[in-house]
């Protein structure tokens, strides 16, 4: 087990956007990685309340996102969704550009694009690299010169950048969730709680459970209850692999009535016990 894992605290820190001097704060921020300092490239696992796009132009090491490790091989982009757990192991200083934005910054534009763009490294070809760098340069220039049109300009530039990221994704899904289903997915991942039912989410979204079921199945091919179990399992895996919380504490964190029920749930969904899963992934980290 690495020294980084030995230094994990009992809980995962959650970062917010800190840009109080900006007109668009705290919903958007763009700037050089070097400008943000070590806080933005923490070597301890953490998560964000916002989406983060990292364009790496130089450096070497490893980027850990949830249970995956990606070699840093510039030029490349990473997109880290809200709630994902990640950290960096830099063998050489990492340089490039960070773009941070909250979901509400893109309302009415491309707010759903980042739902399926999570974690993996994207490698732009020469033609797309030119477009990506042009968009990032435009964002940095707009951000540095606020005026009445700044927000609109930044929102449109960011939408175009997300479209480029979507095009670079290995397996873009033409049936990307939208509308009610997108709202359901965001609500399910915002505050994972195994005790919450499909009926409770339906009430939150102001629809009947039957309507929510029909729409979710029609768009995803899966019932909402199955999706909720997957969301709970993913969060359990993050906590087991990246924190020192005991299995009983993880169970409590996720809203299970007791640790034994959590253990049965985890084994049924993951095929292994929580303890066995943790031993493999902590040792491999």
Buried (B, 14 or more C-beta within 10 A) or exposed (E): EEEBBEEBEEEBEEBEBBBEEBEBEBBBBBBEBBEBEEEBBEBBBBBBBBBBBBBBBEBBBEBBBBBEEBEBEBBBBBBBBBBBBBBBBBEEEBBBBBBBBBBEBBEEBBBBBBBBBBBBBBEBEEEBBEBBBEBBEBBBEBBEEBEEEBBEBBBBBBBBBBBBBBEBBEEEEEEBBEEBBBBBBBBBBEEBBBEBEBEEBBEEBEBEBEEBBBBBBEBBEEBBEBBBBEBBBBBBBBBBBBBBBBBBBBBBBBBBEEBEEBBEBBBEBBEEBBEEBBEEBBEEB
